[in-house]
Amino acid sequence: MSRILCLDLDGVLHPADCRVLLDFSAPGWQLATQARTQGLLRWLPELEVALAGSDAKILVHSTWRRRASDQALRELLGPELAPRVISTDRWISPQERESLSHAAYIDLALNTWQEVEGWKIESVCVLDDRPSMFQEDAHLLASWNPQFIWTNPALGVSDAGTQDALSQWTIAPVMGWQAAPPDEPQA
């Protein structure tokens, strides 16, 4: 294992201002149907294209992880991306999934995978629309030297620049870089 994509959902796979009215107690396939009916996760095809041909695995760090199991998240992301999603359910308790910040969750998951599974993680990319979610504890990720790709919350991965940055990460030599924050969305 070499590349891990840490994936947010809101503002990445659909506009950040979409209302999320899902029954998270429903099975994953029902969640997926609900999400698509509500126009959520509409940019999954763009993410699939950006990751095509790479061995990148996915860690969902979105707040959706607090309400959905990894199996449900796999079903939400669909058959093309589901095999890439790495489960944390057996190592990270529901209380930790609920309480940890994005950076703390990512750090715990990566450290655990490396320790328990013996995986060699060579490159980490954080795909998110909110740099502010990482301001207080980004230092927790310093040892991973992550590449941050900040999306425009209104465009997510539908933005060609974001798609290009993500595609470049999948083929780039392993080294840290940081994409510039997106322009503020126009009102």
Beta strands, then each sheet from edge to edge (+ up, - down):
strand 1: 3-7
strand 2: 57-60
strand 3: 123-128
strand 4: 147-150
sheet 1: 2+ 1+ 3+ 4+
end
